Amino acid sequence: MTFNNEEVIVKMDDNPTSRDFIRLLPLTLTLEDYAGTEKINYLEKRLSTVDAPSGIDPSVEDFTYYSPWGNMAIFYKDFHYSNGLIKLGKIESGIEKLANMTGIFTVKIEKMD
């Protein structure tokens, strides 16, 4: 993921929802802050929820999909258990760069080999 000459590396999990997200790449998305806890984007296409857990307790660096609203959510602060939240992956580096962004900003998400 790149924005403002910065790079954030995400290691994706291997599950139906994350594979569905990867098939959408490359993506250019607009992110905004939500609740001082996460950066979100409402995806144009709903992702698969096959075999997904009923929810998760997200941690800092979790890259997730909130199925009730159809949005991607990247957590930069700890949060509580949420029904419908599916983990797509984990940020390996750069979460502080993402957390420091204010307002609405654009990111490009590409698959790395």
Residue frames relative to the residue before (quaternion, step in Angstrom):
aa qw qx qy qz dx dy dz
M 1.0000 0.0000 0.0000 0.0000 0.00 0.00 0.00
T 0.0355 -0.8065 0.5902 -0.0043 3.58 -0.84 0.97
F 0.1362 0.7494 -0.6391 0.1065 3.54 -1.23 0.70
N 0.8590 0.0451 -0.0428 0.5082 3.59 -1.09 0.74
N 0.6507 -0.5350 0.2941 0.4515 3.60 0.97 0.88
E 0.5528 0.5585 -0.4031 0.4690 3.58 1.18 0.62
E 0.2051 -0.7730 0.5893 0.1150 3.54 -1.24 0.48
V 0.0934 -0.7502 0.6536 0.0363 3.52 -1.10 0.87
I 0.2143 -0.7829 0.5749 0.1030 3.58 -0.82 1.04
V 0.0948 -0.7875 0.6088 0.0107 3.55 -0.86 1.07
K 0.2069 -0.7376 0.6285 0.1348 3.57 -0.91 0.93
M 0.2854 -0.7946 0.5183 0.1364 3.53 -0.51 1.22
D 0.4479 -0.6488 0.5484 0.2788 3.55 -1.20 0.69
D 0.3992 -0.6818 0.5500 0.2706 3.56 -1.28 0.25
N 0.3758 0.6734 -0.5561 0.3099 3.55 -0.11 1.34
P 0.6983 -0.4929 0.2953 0.4268 3.64 -1.15 0.40
T 0.6623 0.5097 -0.3200 0.4463 3.61 0.97 -0.77
S 0.6789 0.4685 -0.3026 0.4776 3.61 0.89 -0.84
R 0.6254 0.5207 -0.3496 0.4643 3.62 1.01 -0.70
D 0.6231 0.5308 -0.3303 0.4700 3.60 1.05 -0.76
F 0.6435 0.5081 -0.3164 0.4771 3.60 1.00 -0.83
I 0.6553 0.5247 -0.3182 0.4405 3.61 0.86 -0.92
R 0.6220 0.5512 -0.3406 0.4396 3.60 1.07 -0.69
L 0.6336 0.5391 -0.3298 0.4462 3.62 1.19 -0.41
L 0.5678 0.6433 -0.3678 0.3585 3.59 1.23 -0.45
P 0.5500 -0.1712 -0.8171 -0.0236 1.54 -2.15 1.29
L 0.1681 -0.7753 0.6046 0.0720 3.54 -1.22 0.67
T 0.1402 -0.7156 0.6719 0.1297 3.52 -1.21 0.59
L 0.0031 -0.8285 0.5539 -0.0821 3.55 -0.54 1.25
T 0.3523 -0.6825 0.5935 0.2405 3.52 -1.28 0.45
L 0.1463 -0.7933 0.5878 0.0611 3.57 -0.75 1.08
E 0.0544 -0.7658 0.6396 0.0377 3.52 -1.24 0.58
D 0.5442 -0.6151 0.4574 0.3410 3.54 -1.21 0.45
Y 0.0782 -0.7741 0.6263 0.0487 3.53 -1.14 0.70
A 0.8787 -0.0486 -0.0113 0.4748 3.56 -0.79 1.12
G 0.5546 -0.6335 0.3926 0.3701 3.60 1.15 0.47
T 0.6375 0.5423 -0.2853 0.4669 3.54 1.29 0.43
E 0.8203 0.0736 0.0359 0.5660 3.56 1.03 -0.82
K 0.3302 -0.6720 0.6163 0.2440 3.53 -1.36 0.33
I 0.0723 -0.8369 0.5425 -0.0096 3.57 -0.79 1.02
N 0.0396 -0.7416 0.6673 0.0552 3.49 -1.44 0.33
Y 0.3432 -0.7106 0.5745 0.2173 3.56 -0.97 0.87
L 0.3216 -0.7744 0.5167 0.1730 3.57 -0.45 1.21
E 0.5370 -0.6336 0.4558 0.3201 3.56 -1.14 0.66
K 0.7664 0.2557 -0.1278 0.5752 3.58 1.17 -0.62
R 0.4367 -0.6709 0.5339 0.2722 3.56 -0.99 0.83
L 0.3562 -0.7389 0.5356 0.2005 3.56 -1.03 0.81
S 0.6300 -0.5318 0.4173 0.3822 3.54 -1.27 0.46
T 0.1503 -0.7729 0.6079 0.1021 3.55 -1.11 0.71
V 0.2736 0.7778 -0.5129 0.2391 3.59 1.26 0.43
D 0.8573 0.0685 -0.1001 0.5003 3.56 -0.95 0.98
A 0.4121 0.7139 -0.4755 0.3072 3.61 1.19 0.32
P 0.5150 -0.6100 0.4879 0.3531 3.59 -1.13 0.56
S 0.6300 -0.5444 0.3817 0.4014 3.59 -1.22 0.30
G 0.7665 -0.1907 0.1277 0.5998 3.58 1.27 -0.40
I 0.2238 -0.7570 0.5911 0.1656 3.55 -1.33 0.01
D 0.3986 -0.6406 0.5925 0.2823 3.52 -1.40 0.20
P 0.2059 -0.8418 0.4836 0.1230 3.62 0.04 1.23
S 0.2374 -0.7465 0.6101 0.1189 3.51 -1.25 0.68
V 0.6774 -0.4209 0.3872 0.4626 3.54 -1.33 0.12
E 0.8044 0.2564 -0.2519 0.4730 3.57 -1.05 0.96
D 0.5028 0.6412 -0.4532 0.3614 3.64 1.17 0.03
F 0.2245 -0.7299 0.6395 0.0882 3.52 -1.03 1.03
T 0.0526 0.8597 -0.4927 0.1239 3.59 -0.27 1.27
Y 0.2813 -0.6961 0.6282 0.2039 3.49 -1.46 0.07
Y 0.1973 -0.7675 0.6006 0.1064 3.58 -0.81 1.04
S 0.3007 -0.8317 0.4411 0.1525 3.54 -0.02 1.35
P 0.6160 0.5532 -0.3945 0.3986 3.69 0.89 -0.59
W 0.7682 0.3206 -0.1767 0.5252 3.61 1.03 -0.75
G 0.4181 -0.7221 0.4625 0.2996 3.62 1.20 -0.28
N 0.5653 0.6121 -0.3930 0.3889 3.58 1.05 0.64
M 0.4484 -0.6172 0.5801 0.2856 3.48 -1.34 0.57
A 0.0368 -0.7927 0.6084 -0.0025 3.59 -1.03 0.82
I 0.1105 -0.7799 0.6155 0.0261 3.55 -0.78 1.10
F 0.2500 -0.8153 0.5109 0.1085 3.56 -0.44 1.25
Y 0.0911 -0.7812 0.6163 0.0403 3.55 -0.89 1.03
K 0.7118 0.2421 -0.2232 0.6204 3.56 1.37 0.14
D 0.5894 -0.5712 0.4343 0.3712 3.55 -1.21 0.55
F 0.0767 -0.7872 0.6116 0.0178 3.56 -1.14 0.67
H 0.5523 -0.6238 0.4438 0.3300 3.58 -1.28 0.21
Y 0.7249 -0.4145 0.3241 0.4446 3.54 -1.34 0.22
S 0.0318 -0.8020 0.5964 -0.0140 3.57 -0.94 0.91
N 0.4058 -0.6897 0.5475 0.2447 3.57 -0.82 1.02
G 0.8036 0.2931 -0.2167 0.4704 3.57 -1.02 0.80
L 0.5684 0.5767 -0.3912 0.4374 3.60 1.27 -0.04
I 0.0965 -0.8016 0.5900 -0.0046 3.57 -0.82 1.09
K 0.3589 -0.7335 0.5351 0.2164 3.58 -0.79 0.98
L 0.2199 -0.7745 0.5858 0.0932 3.53 -0.89 1.08
G 0.7750 -0.2048 0.1776 0.5708 3.57 1.09 -0.70
K 0.4056 -0.6866 0.5535 0.2401 3.53 -1.37 -0.21
I 0.4309 -0.6729 0.5333 0.2778 3.57 -0.98 0.83
E 0.2751 -0.7816 0.5440 0.1324 3.56 -0.77 1.08
S 0.7958 -0.0630 0.0416 0.6009 3.58 1.12 -0.59
G 0.7594 0.4290 -0.2925 0.3920 3.53 -1.19 0.65
I 0.3647 0.7522 -0.4967 0.2334 3.62 1.17 0.11
E 0.6264 0.5487 -0.3487 0.4300 3.60 1.02 -0.72
K 0.6065 0.5466 -0.3536 0.4565 3.61 1.10 -0.63
L 0.6678 0.4932 -0.2847 0.4793 3.54 0.99 -0.89
A 0.6587 0.5254 -0.3040 0.4445 3.58 0.92 -0.91
N 0.6887 0.4990 -0.2776 0.4468 3.59 1.06 -0.72
M 0.5354 0.6156 -0.4153 0.4023 3.60 1.22 -0.20
T 0.1476 -0.7854 0.5971 0.0700 3.56 -0.99 0.87
G 0.7785 0.3186 -0.2429 0.4831 3.53 -1.22 0.46
I 0.6585 -0.4576 0.4044 0.4398 3.51 -1.28 -0.51
F 0.0653 0.8017 -0.5888 0.0799 3.59 -0.87 0.94
T 0.4399 -0.7055 0.5070 0.2273 3.54 -1.24 0.53
V 0.0794 -0.7756 0.6254 0.0324 3.54 -1.06 0.85
K 0.2412 -0.7177 0.6287 0.1774 3.53 -1.26 0.52
I 0.1162 -0.7859 0.6061 0.0392 3.56 -0.83 1.03
E 0.0281 0.7964 -0.5977 0.0878 3.52 -0.72 1.18
K 0.4818 -0.6390 0.5193 0.2997 3.52 -1.24 0.57
M 0.2118 -0.7474 0.6179 0.1217 3.54 -1.03 0.90
D 0.4108 -0.7032 0.5174 0.2629 3.58 -1.08 0.63
